[in-house]
């Protein structure tokens, strides 16, 4: 309080007495050289009078006239000062003034403005670790967030309050903060709230060496979790992430606690059920959990070291492995039997050899996944039989390590298994013996086989017939062992490679065509019949062009060749004005196959299930053969009509004429639509000037012998022997057009005549 005193001017002067010690609140009258203390009203009047004499600014006097005006003026001055501090990089001073602004806004209930300013202040205090100052401001921020229904912000502020030094708040206050978090987490919030609680919940592995496991073995993993909450807190769920040290990009596998977890203040030991892990070294990643609608995460160890923790829980120490999974030994081996040169578009057997290596495959499950262009014919069943190694197998026989006479495996040689959802369950008799599994598959291809000429042989693409099968085997007591084999490749092909050539041409126009068949499979192919579906423009010769029936059956051994002869000729009565019904000829070969599935190609699966004996042998192979006409007769002729007898002169207009005549009808894509022919005149612009149209259509009937004359006006520009303009038919191929004259020729152009208009008389 400010006290103002005034001297008594009307009293007589008296000698000064020694000063007396007294307080302003002393009651009663007493002798003193000073006047009595002024009353509060007198002080207010004197202060106001002094301010009016001192302050000349009318706006400032108005601001001091009332509390509201003073606060308004104070906020404006403070905001301006804060902005100046921020612009001048005096961030701390600006943030402190933001706190003054927040206090005024908080007093008047403007919680949104107050919260924005308090967040800046709290960020500064937390970054500088001024916990005493943070403890004074953070409760106000939490109160603002609570009034604004900012659930995420309010719970985050409560967690930050619990993370401060315990001496800054009483135990009851800390318990109240925890109650607020729990009650709000179990309230009816619209959306779950994520929250980082790394400052309250820390974790580490238990003391001692890391847990050692073999690949595929399950186990239990104890983890130490430290709780910074003042009371017990119940977690609805708790998960822990394991991260492999050799490849952190893959993320981690989450381990979940089986039941609700209660964390007591201080140290807690939580046990997680550990599923089989891949080989490698693992460290702890992230602890996640849920309390009601609150989802919390703890990313790392707390920066503040808890009082009752060990040194290894400190965040400064490097993260050490908590789990090590060793590489397994070989327990089983999968290999493919001979599966090359199988028939395409036919059901065939692919063999898969299974070798157990001192490990039981009881209840094992084999997953089969076919690649594109390959499907499993599961309606026939999967044949599984005992596999016996042969002497020609390289290396140590893997069947030697299997227990052939094991009492747990009954004697059985074969069995038919069913495929369900791409999985096959092993029988008990195959648990300890080497076995082979025959899977019926069909390679699909919509591409028709194409033959080639002996002059230009067709190149075979080996990759085109490749198909893949992916295998995965699950075994072990709890199916905790998984064997993923590399992809098995199978090669599918056509039974024959077809090559054609013309061996003779008779006087009557008949041609003898030889079709050579090269076997592409490791089996005997028996040709029962062969015939040709000829494309338009060709007809069969004698006996409809079919080979003599005495040639069949024709046996083609693996890798050998055979030949079939056909008689064909050109169709001279070919109809006109129609597209070709068959753009290429089709060779049909009816055959059967005798082979062993252990060697590759064999009789298709369908052959053993339905139909009579004759139907079972009816396999038909089709191959496209392109036959070309030996001569392309011209269809149109273009003739250059003679020029005038008086010749050509430079600058003289002249008419160039061409006659187009139809020799025969065009076919297919070369046919002329609506009896119109497109023409185009090409000329050297330095020698000729075209006065008419260079490009247009003329009407030409489709009848043989029809003709039309095309006229173009042009002017020669230079004298001498020059090439005349040329007429072309862009929509007709050159092979179908005969030109007369056949090639470029020269015409003589005379100089222009002398004109008297240009004569100058001689003086």
C-alpha positions in Angstrom: 0.0 0.0 0.0 1.2 3.5 -0.8 0.7 6.1 2.0 0.9 9.8 1.3 1.7 12.3 4.1 1.4 16.1 4.1 3.2 18.7 6.3 1.3 20.9 8.7 1.9 24.4 7.3 0.0 26.3 9.9 1.8 25.1 13.1 4.6 26.8 14.8 8.1 25.6 14.3 9.3 23.3 17.0 12.6 21.6 17.6 12.8 18.2 15.7 12.3 15.2 17.9 14.2 12.0 17.4 12.3 9.7 15.0 9.9 7.2 16.4 9.3 3.8 15.1 5.6 3.1 14.5 3.3 1.4 12.1 0.6 2.8 10.0 -1.9 0.7 11.9 -1.1 2.0 15.3 -4.3 3.1 17.0 -4.9 6.2 19.1 -3.5 9.7 19.1 0.1 10.4 19.8 2.5 13.2 19.4 4.4 13.1 16.2 6.2 15.7 14.0 4.3 14.1 11.0 0.7 14.4 10.0 -1.7 11.6 10.5 -2.0 8.9 7.8 -4.3 9.7 4.9 -7.5 7.7 4.5 -8.0 5.4 1.6 -10.4 7.8 -0.2 -7.9 10.6 0.3 -5.2 8.4 -1.1 -7.3 7.5 -4.2 -8.1 11.2 -4.9 -4.5 12.2 -4.4 -3.2 9.4 -6.6 -5.7 10.2 -9.3 -4.8 13.9 -9.1 -1.1 13.0 -9.4 -1.7 10.8 -12.4 -3.7 13.5 -14.2 -0.8 15.9 -13.6 1.8 13.3 -14.8 0.0 11.6 -17.7 -0.9 13.8 -20.7 -2.1 10.9 -23.0 -5.9 11.0 -23.0 -6.1 7.3 -24.2 -4.0 6.2 -21.3 -6.0 8.1 -18.8 -9.2 6.6 -20.2 -7.6 3.1 -19.9 -6.9 3.7 -16.3 -10.4 4.9 -15.6 -11.9 1.4 -15.3 -10.7 -2.2 -14.8 -12.0 -3.4 -18.2 -10.3 -0.6 -20.1 -7.1 -1.2 -18.1 -7.1 -4.9 -19.0 -7.9 -4.1 -22.7 -5.0 -1.7 -22.8 -2.8 -4.1 -20.9 -3.5 -6.9 -23.4 -2.8 -4.7 -26.4 0.5 -3.6 -25.0 1.5 -7.1 -24.0 0.6 -8.6 -27.4 2.6 -5.9 -29.1 5.6 -6.5 -26.9 5.3 -10.3 -27.4 5.2 -9.9 -31.2 8.3 -7.6 -31.1 10.1 -10.2 -29.0 9.2 -13.0 -31.4 10.4 -10.9 -34.4 13.6 -10.0 -32.7 14.4 -13.7 -31.8 13.9 -13.1 -28.1 11.6 -16.1 -28.0 11.7 -16.7 -24.3 10.6 -13.1 -23.4 7.8 -13.4 -26.0 6.6 -16.7 -24.6 6.6 -15.3 -21.0 4.4 -12.5 -22.2 2.1 -15.1 -23.9 1.7 -16.6 -20.5 0.5 -13.2 -19.2 -2.0 -13.0 -22.0 -3.2 -16.5 -21.3 -3.8 -15.7 -17.6 -6.1 -12.8 -18.5 -8.0 -14.9 -21.1 -8.3 -17.7 -18.6 -9.7 -15.3 -16.0 -12.4 -14.2 -18.3 -13.3 -17.7 -19.5 -11.8 -17.4 -23.0 -10.4 -21.0 -22.8 -9.6 -21.4 -26.5 -7.3 -18.4 -26.6 -5.9 -19.2 -23.2 -5.1 -22.8 -24.3 -3.2 -21.7 -27.4 -1.0 -19.3 -25.3 -0.5 -21.8 -22.5 0.7 -24.5 -24.9 3.5 -22.2 -26.1 4.5 -21.5 -22.5 4.4 -25.1 -21.5 6.5 -26.1 -24.5 9.1 -23.5 -23.5 9.2 -24.7 -19.9 9.2 -28.3 -20.8 12.1 -27.8 -23.3 14.2 -25.9 -20.7 13.2 -28.5 -18.0 11.8 -25.8 -15.8 9.5 -28.1 -14.0 8.7 -25.7 -11.1 7.4 -23.2 -13.6 5.7 -25.9 -15.7 3.8 -27.1 -12.6 2.3 -23.6 -12.1 1.1 -23.2 -15.7 0.2 -26.8 -16.8 -2.8 -27.1 -14.5 -4.3 -24.0 -16.1 -3.8 -25.6 -19.5 -5.5 -28.8 -18.4 -8.4 -26.8 -17.0 -8.8 -25.0 -20.4 -8.7 -28.3 -22.3 -11.3 -29.8 -19.9 -13.7 -26.9 -20.4 -13.2 -27.1 -24.2 -13.9 -30.9 -24.2 -10.5 -31.6 -25.7 -10.2 -35.1 -24.4 -6.9 -35.9 -26.1 -5.3 -32.7 -24.9 -6.7 -33.0 -21.4 -5.5 -36.6 -20.9 -2.1 -35.6 -22.4 -1.8 -32.7 -19.9 -2.7 -35.1 -17.0 0.0 -37.5 -18.1 2.5 -34.7 -18.2 1.5 -33.6 -14.7 2.0 -37.2 -13.5 5.4 -37.2 -15.2 6.7 -34.2 -13.2 8.8 -34.5 -10.0 6.7 -36.1 -7.3 7.6 -33.2 -4.9 5.8 -30.6 -7.0 2.4 -32.1 -6.2 0.9 -33.8 -3.2 0.0 -37.5 -3.3 -3.7 -36.7 -3.4 -3.2 -34.3 -6.3 -1.3 -37.0 -8.3 -4.0 -39.5 -7.5 -6.6 -37.0 -8.7 -4.7 -36.7 -12.0 -4.8 -40.5 -12.5 -8.5 -40.7 -11.7 -9.2 -38.0 -14.3 -7.3 -40.1 -16.9 -9.1 -43.3 -16.0 -12.6 -41.8 -15.8 -12.2 -40.0 -19.1 -10.8 -43.2 -20.8 -13.9 -45.1 -19.7 -16.3 -42.4 -20.7 -18.4 -42.4 -23.8 -16.0 -40.7 -26.2 -16.8 -40.7 -29.9 -13.4 -41.7 -31.1 -10.5 -43.6 -29.4 -7.8 -41.2 -28.2 -4.1 -42.1 -29.0 -1.6 -41.0 -26.3 2.1 -41.4 -25.8 2.9 -42.4 -22.3 6.7 -42.9 -22.7 7.3 -40.6 -19.7 5.2 -42.9 -17.4 5.6 -46.4 -18.7 9.1 -47.7 -19.4 10.1 -51.3 -20.3 13.0 -53.5 -20.8 14.0 -57.2 -20.9 14.6 -59.1 -17.7 18.1 -59.3 -16.3 20.4 -62.0 -17.5 21.2 -63.3 -21.0 18.7 -63.1 -23.8 16.2 -65.9 -24.4 17.6 -68.6 -26.7 15.2 -70.4 -29.0 15.5 -72.6 -32.1 13.7 -71.7 -35.3 10.0 -72.6 -35.2 9.9 -73.2 -31.4 7.4 -71.3 -29.2 8.2 -69.9 -25.8 7.5 -67.3 -23.1 9.2 -63.9 -22.9 9.3 -62.1 -19.5 9.4 -58.3 -19.8 10.0 -55.7 -17.0 7.5 -52.8 -17.2 7.9 -49.8 -14.8 4.7 -47.8 -14.0 4.9 -44.1 -13.0 1.3 -43.9 -12.0 0.7 -43.2 -8.3 -1.9 -46.1 -7.9 -2.6 -49.4 -9.5 -3.9 -49.1 -13.0 -5.7 -51.7 -15.0 -4.9 -52.2 -18.7 -7.5 -53.7 -20.9 -4.9 -55.0 -23.3 -1.1 -54.8 -23.5 1.1 -55.6 -26.6 4.8 -55.7 -27.1 6.7 -55.4 -30.4 9.8 -57.4 -31.3 12.0 -55.9 -33.9 14.7 -58.0 -35.7 18.1 -56.3 -35.6 19.2 -57.6 -39.0 16.2 -56.0 -40.9 14.3 -53.2 -39.1 12.5 -52.2 -42.2 10.1 -55.1 -41.9 8.7 -53.7 -38.7 8.0 -55.9 -35.7 5.7 -58.7 -34.6 3.3 -57.7 -31.8 3.1 -60.0 -28.7 -0.2 -59.6 -26.9 -0.9 -60.3 -23.2 -3.5 -63.1 -22.8 -5.6 -61.2 -20.1 -6.1 -57.8 -18.5 -3.0 -56.5 -16.9 -2.7 -54.6 -13.6 0.3 -52.4 -13.3 1.4 -51.5 -9.8 3.5 -48.4 -9.1 7.1 -49.2 -9.8 8.4 -52.5 -11.2 6.2 -55.1 -12.8 7.1 -58.4 -14.7 4.8 -59.2 -17.6 5.0 -62.6 -19.4 4.1 -62.8 -23.1 3.4 -66.0 -25.0 6.0 -66.1 -27.8 5.0 -67.6 -31.1 7.7 -69.1 -33.4 10.1 -66.5 -34.8 12.4 -66.4 -37.7 16.2 -66.8 -37.0 17.9 -63.7 -35.9 18.4 -61.4 -33.0 15.5 -59.4 -31.6 15.1 -56.2 -29.5 12.1 -54.7 -27.8 10.3 -52.1 -29.9 7.1 -50.4 -28.8 4.7 -51.2 -25.9 1.1 -50.5 -26.8 -2.1 -51.0 -24.8 -5.6 -49.8 -24.2 -7.5 -48.4 -21.2 -11.1 -48.0 -22.1 -11.2 -45.7 -25.2 -7.6 -44.6 -24.5 -4.9 -46.2 -26.8 -1.5 -45.6 -25.4 2.0 -46.1 -26.7 5.4 -46.1 -25.1 8.1 -45.6 -27.8 11.2 -45.8 -25.7 12.7 -45.7 -22.2 11.9 -42.7 -20.1 14.5 -40.0 -20.1 14.0 -39.5 -16.4 15.5 -42.5 -14.6 12.9 -43.9 -12.1 14.1 -44.3 -8.5 13.5 -48.0 -8.3 14.9 -49.1 -11.6 18.2 -50.8 -12.5 20.9 -49.3 -14.6 20.0 -51.3 -17.7 16.6 -49.6 -17.8 18.2 -46.2 -18.5 17.6 -44.9 -22.0 21.3 -43.8 -22.3 22.4 -47.5 -22.5 22.3 -49.1 -26.0 19.5 -51.4 -26.7 20.5 -55.0 -26.1 19.0 -58.1 -27.7 16.2 -59.7 -25.7 15.7 -62.8 -27.9 17.9 -64.8 -30.1 16.6 -67.5 -32.5 19.2 -69.8 -34.0 19.1 -71.2 -37.5 17.5 -74.6 -37.8 19.1 -77.8 -39.1 17.6 -79.5 -42.2 14.5 -81.4 -41.0 12.9 -82.2 -44.4 13.7 -81.9 -48.1 11.3 -81.4 -51.0 12.4 -82.1 -54.6 10.6 -82.5 -57.9 10.6 -85.7 -60.0 11.2 -85.6 -63.7 8.7 -83.1 -65.0 9.9 -81.9 -68.4 8.3 -82.0 -71.8 4.8 -82.6 -70.6 1.8 -82.3 -72.9 0.2 -78.8 -72.9 -3.6 -78.5 -72.5 -3.7 -82.1 -71.3 -3.9 -83.4 -67.7 -0.5 -84.6 -66.7 1.2 -85.8 -63.4 3.9 -83.8 -61.7 5.9 -85.6 -59.0 6.9 -84.1 -55.7 9.4 -86.1 -53.6 9.3 -85.6 -49.8 12.4 -86.7 -47.7 12.0 -86.5 -43.9 15.4 -86.2 -42.2 15.2 -87.7 -38.7 12.0 -85.8 -38.0 8.4 -87.0 -38.0 6.0 -85.6 -40.6 3.0 -86.8 -38.7 0.0 -84.6 -39.6 2.1 -82.5 -42.0 0.3 -80.2 -44.4 1.6 -79.4 -47.9 0.5 -76.2 -49.5 0.5 -76.2 -53.3 0.1 -73.0 -55.2 0.2 -73.0 -59.0 1.4 -70.1 -61.1 -0.4 -68.5 -64.0 -1.4 -70.7 -66.8 -1.5 -73.8 -64.6 -4.3 -75.4 -62.6 -4.7 -78.5 -60.5 -7.1 -81.2 -61.6 -8.3 -81.9 -58.0 -11.2 -84.0 -59.2 -8.8 -86.9 -59.8 -7.2 -87.0 -56.4 -3.5 -86.9 -55.3 -1.6 -90.1 -55.5 1.0 -90.6 -52.7 3.3 -93.6 -52.8 6.5 -94.9 -51.2 9.6 -93.5 -52.9 12.7 -95.7 -53.4 16.0 -94.2 -54.3 17.8 -95.6 -57.3 21.5 -96.3 -57.7 21.8 -93.5 -60.3 20.8 -90.8 -57.8 23.8 -88.6 -57.1 25.2 -88.1 -53.6 24.1 -89.8 -50.4 20.7 -91.3 -50.6 18.3 -89.3 -48.5 16.1 -92.3 -48.0 18.8 -93.8 -45.8 18.1 -91.2 -43.1 14.4 -92.1 -43.0 13.1 -94.8 -40.8 11.7 -97.3 -43.2 10.8 -99.9 -40.5 9.6 -97.5 -37.9 6.9 -99.1 -35.7 4.8 -95.8 -35.8 4.5 -96.0 -39.6 2.4 -98.9 -40.8 3.5 -100.7 -44.0 1.7 -99.1 -46.9 2.8 -98.4 -50.5 0.3 -95.9 -51.9 -2.8 -93.9 -51.1 -5.1 -91.4 -52.8 -5.4 -88.1 -50.9 -7.8 -85.3 -51.4 -6.8 -81.7 -52.1 -8.8 -79.2 -50.0 -8.2 -75.4 -50.4 -4.8 -76.1 -52.0 -3.6 -78.2 -49.0 -2.8 -81.9 -48.6 -2.7 -83.6 -45.2 -0.1 -86.4 -44.9 -1.0 -89.9 -43.9 0.5 -91.5 -40.8 2.3 -94.2 -42.8 4.3 -91.4 -44.6 5.6 -89.7 -41.4 9.0 -91.3 -41.4 9.5 -92.6 -45.0 10.4 -91.0 -48.2 7.4 -90.6 -50.4 6.5 -89.2 -53.8 3.3 -87.3 -54.4 1.8 -87.3 -57.9 -0.3 -84.1 -58.5 -2.5 -84.0 -61.7 -2.2 -80.6 -63.4 -3.2 -79.0 -66.7 -1.1 -76.3 -68.4 -3.5 -73.9 -70.2 -2.6 -72.2 -73.4 -5.0 -70.6 -75.9 -2.2 -70.1 -78.5 -2.4 -72.4 -81.5 0.7 -74.2 -82.5 2.3 -72.8 -85.7 4.2 -74.7 -88.2 7.2 -73.4 -90.2 8.7 -73.7 -93.6 12.0 -75.6 -94.1 13.3 -72.4 -95.7 12.5 -70.2 -92.7 12.3 -72.5 -89.6 10.3 -71.2 -86.6 12.4 -70.5 -83.5 11.1 -72.3 -80.4 10.6 -70.2 -77.2 11.4 -72.5 -74.3 10.1 -70.0 -71.7 6.7 -69.9 -73.3 6.0 -73.4 -72.1 7.3 -73.0 -68.6 4.9 -73.2 -65.6 5.7 -72.9 -61.9 4.4 -74.6 -58.7 5.1 -73.1 -55.3 5.4 -75.6 -52.3 5.2 -74.9 -48.6 5.3 -77.7 -45.9 4.0 -77.1 -42.4 5.0 -79.8 -39.9 5.9 -80.3 -36.2 3.8 -81.0 -33.2 2.1 -77.6 -33.4 2.8 -77.0 -37.1 5.5 -74.7 -35.9 8.0 -75.8 -38.5 7.6 -74.4 -42.0 9.6 -75.5 -45.0 9.4 -73.2 -48.0 10.9 -74.8 -51.0 12.1 -72.9 -54.0 9.6 -72.8 -56.9 9.4 -76.0 -58.9 9.4 -75.4 -62.6 7.7 -77.7 -65.2 8.1 -77.5 -68.9 5.1 -78.1 -71.1 5.2 -78.4 -74.9 3.3 -79.6 -78.0 3.8 -83.2 -79.0 5.1 -82.3 -82.4 7.1 -79.6 -84.1 5.8 -79.2 -87.6 7.9 -78.2 -90.7 6.6 -78.1 -94.3 8.2 -78.0 -97.7 7.0 -78.5 -101.3 8.8 -81.5 -102.8 7.3 -81.6 -106.3 5.1 -79.6 -108.7 3.2 -81.6 -111.3 2.4 -80.4 -114.8 -1.3 -80.1 -114.0 -0.5 -77.6 -111.2 -0.8 -80.0 -108.3 1.9 -79.6 -105.6 3.2 -82.3 -103.3 3.7 -80.9 -99.8 5.7 -82.8 -97.2 4.9 -82.3 -93.5 7.7 -83.3 -91.2 6.8 -84.2 -87.6 9.5 -83.9 -84.9 8.7 -85.5 -81.5 9.2 -83.1 -78.6 8.3 -85.5 -75.7 10.0 -88.4 -74.0 7.4 -90.9 -75.1 6.3 -92.9 -78.2 3.8 -90.9 -80.2 1.5 -93.0 -82.4 -0.1 -91.1 -85.3 -3.5 -92.5 -86.2 -4.7 -90.1 -88.8 -3.8 -86.7 -90.4 -5.8 -84.2 -92.5 -5.6 -80.6 -93.7 -8.2 -77.8 -93.4 -7.0 -75.6 -96.3 -7.3 -71.9 -96.4 -9.2 -70.2 -99.2 -7.3 -70.1 -102.5 -6.1 -73.8 -102.1 -7.9 -77.1 -102.8 -7.1 -80.7 -102.2 -5.6 -82.7 -104.9 -6.3 -86.3 -105.6 -8.0 -88.4 -102.9 -9.0 -85.1 -101.0 -5.3 -84.6 -100.2 -5.3 -87.1 -97.3 -2.4 -89.5 -96.9 -2.8 -93.1 -97.8 -4.5 -95.0 -94.9 -1.8 -97.7 -95.1 0.7 -95.2 -93.6 -1.1 -95.4 -90.2 -0.5 -96.1 -87.4 2.8 -94.3 -87.6 5.0 -94.6 -84.5 7.3 -91.6 -83.8 10.0 -92.4 -81.2 11.2 -89.7 -78.7 13.4 -87.2 -80.5 12.9 -88.8 -83.9 11.2 -87.5 -87.1 8.4 -88.7 -89.4 6.9 -87.3 -92.6 3.4 -87.1 -94.0 2.7 -86.1 -97.7 -0.3 -84.1 -98.9 -1.4 -83.2 -102.4 -2.7 -79.6 -102.9 -3.3 -77.2 -105.7 -4.4 -73.6 -106.4 -8.1 -72.8 -106.6 -8.6 -71.2 -110.0 -12.3 -70.8 -109.4 -11.9 -68.8 -106.2 -14.9 -66.6 -105.6 -14.5 -62.8 -105.7 -15.6 -60.0 -103.4 -15.4 -62.0 -100.1 -13.0 -62.1 -97.2 -11.0 -65.2 -96.6 -12.8 -67.7 -94.3 -9.6 -69.3 -93.2 -6.5 -67.0 -93.1 -4.3 -70.0 -92.6 -4.4 -73.7 -93.1 -4.9 -76.1 -90.1 -3.0 -79.4 -89.8 -4.9 -82.0 -87.7 -3.1 -85.0 -86.3 -5.0 -87.7 -84.4 -2.6 -89.5 -82.1 -2.1 -91.4 -78.9 0.9 -91.4 -76.5 2.6 -94.3 -74.6 4.9 -93.0 -71.9 5.8 -93.3 -68.2 5.1 -90.5 -65.8 8.4 -91.0 -64.1 10.2 -90.1 -67.3 8.1 -87.1 -68.2 5.3 -87.2 -70.8 2.7 -89.9 -70.4 -0.9 -90.7 -71.2 -3.2 -87.9 -70.0 -5.1 -88.4 -66.8 -8.4 -88.2 -68.6 -7.5 -91.3 -70.6 -7.9 -93.5 -67.5 -11.3 -92.3 -66.3 -13.9 -92.1 -69.0 -14.7 -93.2 -72.5 -14.2 -96.4 -74.6 -10.8 -97.6 -75.7 -11.1 -95.8 -79.0 -12.2 -92.5 -77.3 -9.4 -92.7 -74.8 -6.8 -92.7 -77.6 -8.4 -89.8 -79.5 -6.0 -87.0 -78.9 -6.0 -84.3 -81.6 -3.1 -81.9 -82.2 -3.7 -78.8 -84.3 -1.0 -76.7 -86.0 -1.5 -73.6 -88.1 0.3 -73.6 -91.5 0.4 -70.5 -93.7 0.4 -71.3 -97.4 1.3 -68.5 -99.8 0.3 -68.3 -103.4 3.3 -68.7 -105.7 2.4 -65.7 -108.0 0.5 -62.5 -107.1 -1.3 -61.6 -110.3 -1.9 -57.9 -110.8 -5.5 -56.7 -110.2 -5.3 -53.1 -111.6 -3.3 -51.6 -114.4 -2.4 -47.9 -114.8 -1.5 -46.6 -118.3 0.1 -43.2 -119.2 -1.8 -41.9 -122.3 0.3 -40.3 -125.1 1.0 -36.5 -125.0 -0.1 -34.1 -127.8 1.9 -34.2 -131.0 3.1 -30.6 -130.8 5.0 -31.4 -127.7 5.3 -29.6 -124.4 6.5 -26.0 -123.9 7.4 -24.1 -120.8 4.5 -22.1 -119.4 1.9 -23.8 -121.6 -1.1 -25.4 -119.9 -1.4 -29.1 -120.8 -3.6 -32.1 -119.8 -1.9 -35.2 -118.4 -4.1 -38.4 -118.6 -3.9 -41.9 -117.1 -6.2 -44.8 -117.7 -7.0 -47.2 -114.8 -8.3 -50.6 -115.8 -9.5 -53.5 -113.6 -7.9 -56.8 -114.5 -9.6 -58.8 -111.7 -11.3 -58.3 -108.4 -9.4 -57.3 -105.3 -9.8 -59.4 -102.1 -9.8 -59.0 -98.4 -8.3 -55.9 -97.0 -7.4 -54.7 -100.5 -11.0 -54.6 -101.7 -12.3 -51.3 -102.9 -15.4 -50.0 -101.1 -18.3 -48.4 -102.9 -16.6 -48.8 -106.3 -14.2 -45.9 -105.6 -10.5 -45.8 -106.2 -8.2 -43.4 -104.4 -5.6 -41.8 -106.7 -2.7 -39.4 -106.0 -0.5 -37.4 -108.4 3.1 -36.8 -107.4 5.3 -34.3 -109.2 8.5 -32.4 -108.7 7.5 -28.9 -107.7 10.6 -27.4 -109.4 9.6 -28.9 -112.8 5.8 -28.9 -112.7 2.9 -26.8 -111.4 -0.3 -28.8 -110.9 -3.3 -26.7 -111.8 -5.9 -29.4 -110.8 -6.5 -31.6 -107.7 -3.5 -33.7 -106.7 -5.6 -36.3 -104.8 -9.2 -37.6 -105.2 -11.5 -40.5 -105.8 -12.8 -41.9 -109.1 -15.6 -44.4 -109.6 -14.5 -47.8 -110.9 -16.9 -50.8 -111.3 -15.9 -54.1 -109.7 -16.5 -55.9 -113.0 -13.4 -57.2 -114.8 -12.4 -54.9 -117.7 -14.0 -51.8 -116.3 -11.8 -48.7 -116.9 -11.7 -45.0 -116.1 -9.5 -42.0 -117.3 -8.0 -39.5 -114.8 -7.1 -36.1 -116.2 -4.8 -33.5 -114.5 -4.0 -30.0 -115.7 -0.4 -29.0 -115.2 2.2 -26.5 -116.5 5.9 -27.3 -117.3 8.3 -24.9 -115.5 11.7 -25.9 -117.0 12.9 -27.0 -120.4 14.7 -30.3 -121.1 14.1 -33.9 -120.5 12.3 -34.2 -117.2 10.2 -36.8 -115.4 6.5 -36.4 -115.8 4.0 -36.5 -112.9 3.3 -40.0 -111.6 -0.1 -41.4 -110.7 -0.3 -43.8 -107.7 -3.1 -45.7 -105.9 -2.3 -45.4 -102.2 -5.0 -47.9 -101.0 -3.7 -50.7 -103.3 -0.5 -52.6 -102.7 2.2 -52.3 -105.3 2.1 -56.0 -106.1 -1.5 -55.7 -107.3 -0.8 -52.7 -109.7 0.8 -53.0 -113.1 2.1 -49.7 -114.5 2.6 -48.8 -118.2 5.3 -47.6 -118.6 6.6 -49.8 -115.8 9.0 -47.2 -114.4 9.9 -43.5 -114.4 10.6 -42.2 -117.9 11.5 -38.8 -119.4 9.5 -36.3 -121.6 10.9 -33.5 -123.7 9.8 -29.9 -122.7 10.6 -27.2 -125.3 11.5 -23.6 -124.3 8.7 -21.0 -124.5 7.9 -19.3 -127.8 9.4 -15.8 -128.5 6.9 -12.9 -127.9 7.0 -9.5 -129.7 5.8 -7.9 -126.6 9.3 -8.3 -125.2 11.2 -7.0 -128.3 12.9 -3.6 -128.0 13.5 -1.7 -131.3 17.2 -0.9 -132.1 17.8 2.8 -132.4 
